[in-house]
């Protein structure tokens, strides 16, 4: 009687796991791109609509430099900021890359000081 050869089954299982991991990574990347595109559309509509609103206010006799003129842009800008943070994450300004660059910068300055 011949023993069972289970190695081909392991290889097939590994390839299924790799395929699933690749598909999952692709799905996450596609969702991320979709969110980024959505943010840029939001930004474009923010700019176009607010230029239109401010222009209409000024043409119809409103003053340019008043809070009422820019109130829509201001409050919508707050929402746009939260959309930005939701898409790119709160670490976009002071993330790990930024920390590593600053540490390297300060270490280089210290090394120059001691030379």
C-alpha positions, 0 to 999 in steps of 0.5 A: 500500500502506498502512503498518501502524498499530502505535499501537493495539497499543501502547495495548492493551499499556499497558492490559494492563500497567496491568491487571497492575500493578493486579492485582498491587497488589491481590494484595499488599494482600490478602496483607498484610491476610490477614497482619494478620488472622492476627496479630490472631487470634494475639493474641486466642488468646494473651490468652484462653488465657493468662488461662485458664491463669493462672486455672486455676493460681491456682484450683488453689493456685498462687501468682500472682506466680511465674515458673511461672505466667507462663512460658507467657505469657512464651515464647508472648509471644516468639513473638507478638513475632516474629509481630508483627515479621514482619507489620508489619516491624522498622521499625514503631517506628523507620521512615522516618516516625519519623525524618522526624518526629524530624528535623522536631521537632529542627529546630523546636526549633533554629529556636525557639532561634535566634529 
